[in-house]
Amino acid sequence: MIAIKSKIKRYIKRLIFNIIKKRKEVFPKILSIEFTSACNAKCIMCPQPDMDRKKENMSFEVLQKVVDDCKGKPLKKINLFWMGDSTVDKNMIDKIRIIRKNLPKVKLYLSTNAQLLSEKRSRILLEENLLDVINFDIDGLNKNTFEGIRVRLDFDVVTKNVMYFLNYKKELKKKLPETRVTIIDMKPTKDEVSDFISYWSRFADKVDVNHYNTWGGTQDELNYDDGHIKDEHDSKLTESTSNGFDFACTHPWEEMVVGADGRIGLCCLDHELNEQVGDVKDETIEQIWRGDVINSYRAKMLKLEYSSIGSCANCNAHTFQSNKTWAKLQKFN
């Protein structure tokens, strides 16, 4: 009787997983649009400064093509950034306006280091209701920690710009955008996390503590595994010296990244676009999402053949996904 119940349970889980998987293969739920691959910072935990990819801004032609491809599709969210900081692009506001006008029902999310978020830009973003969520990356509670991590940025300028945005939103009595302040939990910040949360919770709608991302094992040196902090899913940080995926990664079934030049990568963690799955200048987003290239990667992940995918071989993203429903449904045994 126990064996029969176990078989039925496995069958149901497989059935549910396959239904969900099929739905996800229709169109990406999340799209990351790289307004620029350039950044004004040289953060010690980020691979962007050493990228071989050209540092450039996305053209309006490529952006319009992306927007047109998304019209009438079940897209839920657009990240208005990827490897660069979008504020570096002098046309950032105009690009957000284009997206907001053409895709009014899609949630728009901007993450920035805020160094170049001028008062004028803040006023426009708030007065024109251009964003649903804005995240400020502030990795450090004091000037020494912050400037030791976010090299080339000025702690006083950043915090001044962030506070202006938060105060102006309050002055306008706006509900949106939701405001978030983020710190990455890593060696240089681990002793400041609690105080950081206490301080910024007084001003922002939400404070996020992000697990350290090793970017496919390329940025391992700041990671640690002493178990000093757990997230709401009770999962500890882990080193990425060996791949920990025992399930198919959710990224190729949920999100798509469009680089500044229009090329599309397998995952937001593939910062060099080594695993290119298409180019919006040649195909539509839907064609790429349903195409043979990305499906070949999906097939490998379903077989747990991560070692055959260069950018995935040493990725630690399993630490963010292992307690999600998508992963649990794949535990058929």
C-alpha positions in Angstrom: 0.0 0.0 0.0 2.8 2.4 0.9 4.6 1.6 -2.4 1.4 2.3 -4.4 0.9 5.6 -2.6 4.5 6.6 -3.3 4.1 5.8 -7.0 0.8 7.9 -7.2 2.6 10.8 -5.4 5.5 10.7 -7.9 3.1 10.5 -10.8 1.1 13.5 -9.6 4.2 15.5 -9.0 5.5 14.7 -12.5 2.2 15.6 -14.0 2.0 19.0 -12.2 5.6 19.8 -13.1 5.1 19.0 -16.8 2.0 21.1 -16.9 3.8 24.1 -15.3 6.8 23.5 -17.5 4.7 23.6 -20.7 3.0 26.8 -19.6 6.4 28.5 -18.9 7.6 27.6 -22.4 5.0 29.9 -24.0 6.7 33.2 -23.2 9.1 34.6 -20.6 7.5 35.8 -17.4 10.4 38.2 -16.7 12.5 40.2 -19.2 15.7 42.0 -18.3 16.6 44.8 -20.7 20.1 46.1 -20.6 19.8 49.9 -21.3 23.6 50.0 -21.0 26.4 47.5 -20.4 28.5 50.3 -18.9 28.7 51.2 -15.2 30.1 54.1 -13.2 31.2 51.7 -10.4 33.8 49.0 -10.0 32.2 46.9 -7.3 34.5 44.2 -5.8 31.8 41.5 -6.0 30.7 42.2 -9.6 32.2 40.8 -12.8 31.1 43.8 -14.9 34.3 45.8 -14.8 36.3 42.9 -16.2 33.7 41.9 -18.9 35.0 41.4 -22.4 31.7 42.5 -23.8 31.6 45.9 -25.3 30.4 48.7 -23.0 27.6 50.3 -24.9 24.1 51.7 -24.7 21.1 50.0 -26.3 19.8 51.8 -29.3 16.2 53.0 -29.5 15.8 50.8 -32.6 16.6 47.6 -30.6 14.5 48.8 -27.6 11.5 49.4 -29.9 11.9 45.9 -31.4 11.9 44.4 -27.9 8.9 46.3 -26.9 7.0 45.4 -30.1 7.8 41.7 -29.5 6.2 41.9 -26.1 2.9 43.5 -27.0 0.0 41.3 -26.3 2.2 38.7 -24.6 1.9 37.3 -21.0 4.9 39.2 -19.8 4.6 40.2 -16.1 7.8 42.1 -15.2 10.6 44.0 -16.9 13.9 44.6 -15.1 15.2 47.9 -16.6 18.8 46.9 -16.1 21.3 44.1 -16.3 25.1 44.3 -16.0 25.4 48.1 -16.3 23.7 50.8 -14.2 20.9 52.3 -16.3 21.5 55.8 -14.9 24.7 55.9 -16.9 22.5 56.0 -20.0 21.6 59.7 -20.6 18.4 58.4 -22.4 17.3 56.3 -19.5 14.1 58.3 -18.8 13.0 58.4 -22.5 13.5 54.6 -22.7 11.4 53.9 -19.7 8.7 56.2 -21.1 8.6 54.1 -24.3 8.2 50.9 -22.3 5.6 52.3 -20.0 3.6 53.8 -22.9 3.6 50.6 -24.9 3.4 48.0 -22.1 1.3 49.7 -19.5 0.3 46.6 -17.6 3.9 45.2 -17.2 5.5 45.8 -13.8 8.7 47.9 -14.3 11.6 47.4 -11.9 14.7 49.6 -11.7 17.8 48.7 -9.6 20.5 51.4 -9.4 23.5 52.4 -7.3 21.9 55.9 -7.3 25.2 57.8 -7.8 23.8 59.4 -11.0 20.1 59.5 -9.8 19.8 63.3 -9.9 17.0 65.2 -8.3 15.6 66.0 -11.7 15.5 62.3 -12.7 13.9 61.4 -9.3 11.2 64.0 -9.8 10.4 62.8 -13.4 10.3 59.1 -12.3 7.9 59.9 -9.5 5.7 62.5 -11.1 5.2 60.5 -14.3 4.6 57.2 -12.5 7.3 55.5 -14.5 8.2 52.7 -12.1 6.5 50.1 -10.0 9.6 49.2 -7.9 12.9 50.9 -7.4 15.8 49.2 -5.6 18.9 51.1 -4.3 22.0 49.0 -3.9 23.8 50.2 -0.8 26.3 47.6 0.4 27.4 49.1 3.6 26.2 51.0 6.6 29.1 53.4 6.7 31.4 55.3 4.3 34.4 53.1 4.8 32.6 49.8 4.2 30.5 51.2 1.3 33.4 52.8 -0.6 35.6 49.8 0.0 33.0 47.7 -1.8 31.4 50.0 -4.3 34.6 51.5 -5.7 34.3 54.8 -7.6 31.1 55.7 -5.8 30.7 58.4 -3.1 28.7 57.2 0.0 27.6 60.8 0.8 26.3 61.4 -2.7 24.5 58.1 -3.0 22.7 58.3 0.4 21.8 61.9 -0.4 20.3 60.9 -3.7 18.4 58.0 -2.2 17.0 60.1 0.7 15.9 62.8 -1.8 13.9 60.1 -3.8 12.4 58.6 -0.6 11.4 62.0 0.8 10.0 63.3 -2.5 7.9 60.2 -2.8 6.6 60.8 0.7 5.9 64.5 -0.1 3.9 63.5 -3.2 2.0 60.9 -1.1 2.7 58.2 -3.7 2.1 54.6 -3.1 4.4 53.6 -6.0 7.1 52.8 -6.7 7.7 50.4 -3.9 11.1 51.4 -2.5 13.8 48.9 -1.6 17.3 49.1 -0.2 19.6 46.2 -0.6 22.7 44.9 1.0 24.6 41.7 -0.2 25.5 39.3 2.6 29.2 38.7 2.1 32.5 38.8 3.9 32.9 42.6 3.9 29.3 43.3 5.1 28.4 40.4 7.3 28.9 42.3 10.6 26.7 45.2 9.4 23.6 43.4 8.1 21.5 43.7 11.2 22.2 47.3 11.8 21.7 48.0 8.1 18.2 46.5 8.2 17.4 48.5 11.3 18.5 51.8 9.8 17.0 51.6 6.3 13.7 50.1 7.5 12.9 53.5 8.9 12.9 55.0 5.4 12.3 52.4 2.6 9.3 50.2 2.1 11.5 47.1 2.2 15.1 46.1 3.0 16.5 43.1 1.2 19.5 41.1 2.3 20.7 39.2 -0.8 22.6 36.0 -0.8 26.1 36.3 -2.4 26.1 35.5 -6.1 29.3 34.0 -7.3 28.5 34.6 -11.0 29.0 31.1 -12.2 32.0 30.6 -9.8 33.9 33.5 -11.2 33.5 35.6 -8.0 33.9 33.1 -5.2 36.4 34.9 -3.0 33.9 37.0 -1.0 31.5 34.1 -0.3 31.4 32.3 3.0 29.5 29.5 4.6 29.4 29.9 8.4 25.6 29.7 8.5 25.3 33.0 10.4 22.2 34.1 8.6 19.3 32.3 7.0 16.6 33.6 4.8 12.9 33.1 5.0 13.3 29.7 3.3 15.8 28.6 6.0 18.6 27.9 3.4 22.2 28.7 4.2 24.8 30.2 1.9 26.9 27.7 0.2 30.2 27.7 -1.7 29.9 27.1 -5.4 33.1 25.2 -5.9 30.9 22.3 -7.0 27.5 22.5 -8.7 24.7 21.9 -6.2 21.8 21.6 -8.7 19.8 18.4 -8.4 17.0 19.9 -10.3 16.5 21.9 -13.5 17.3 25.6 -13.0 14.3 27.9 -13.2 16.0 30.6 -15.2 15.5 29.2 -18.8 11.8 28.7 -18.1 11.0 32.1 -16.5 13.2 34.9 -17.6 15.1 36.3 -20.6 17.9 38.8 -20.8 18.4 41.1 -23.7 21.9 42.6 -23.9 22.6 46.2 -25.0 23.4 45.0 -28.5 20.2 42.9 -28.8 21.8 39.5 -28.2 19.9 37.2 -25.8 21.6 35.1 -23.2 20.5 31.9 -21.4 20.6 33.5 -18.0 21.1 36.8 -16.2 24.2 35.3 -14.5 25.8 34.7 -17.9 27.3 38.2 -17.9 29.5 37.6 -21.0 26.6 36.1 -23.1 28.7 33.0 -23.6 25.5 30.9 -23.8 23.8 33.1 -26.4 20.3 31.7 -27.5 19.4 34.4 -30.0 19.4 38.0 -31.2 16.3 40.2 -31.3 17.6 41.8 -34.4 17.1 38.5 -36.2 14.2 36.9 -34.5 11.3 37.7 -32.3 11.5 37.1 -28.5 8.8 34.5 -28.8 10.7 32.6 -31.6 13.8 32.6 -29.5 12.0 31.5 -26.3 10.5 28.6 -28.2 13.5 27.9 -30.4 15.9 24.9 -30.7 18.8 26.6 -29.0 17.2 27.4 -25.7 15.3 24.1 -25.8 18.6 22.3 -26.1 19.8 24.0 -22.9 16.6 23.1 -21.1 17.0 19.5 -22.1 20.5 19.4 -20.7 19.3 20.9 -17.4 16.4 18.4 -17.1 19.1 15.7 -17.4 21.3 17.6 -14.8 24.0 17.9 -17.4 25.3 21.2 -16.0 28.9 20.4 -16.5 28.4 20.6 -20.3 27.2 24.2 -20.0 30.2 26.4 -19.3 28.4 29.3 -17.5 26.4 26.9 -15.4 29.1 24.4 -14.3 30.0 26.2 -11.0 26.9 28.3 -10.5 25.5 28.7 -6.9 22.0 29.8 -7.9 20.7 26.6 -6.5 21.0 28.2 -3.1 18.2 30.7 -4.1 16.0 28.1 -5.8 16.1 24.8 -3.8 13.1 25.6 -1.6 10.9 26.9 -4.4 8.0 24.9 -5.7 9.6 24.6 -9.1 12.5 22.7 -7.5 10.4 20.7 -5.0 8.2 19.3 -7.8 11.2 17.8 -9.4 12.0 15.7 -6.4 10.2 12.7 -7.8 11.8 10.1 -5.4 
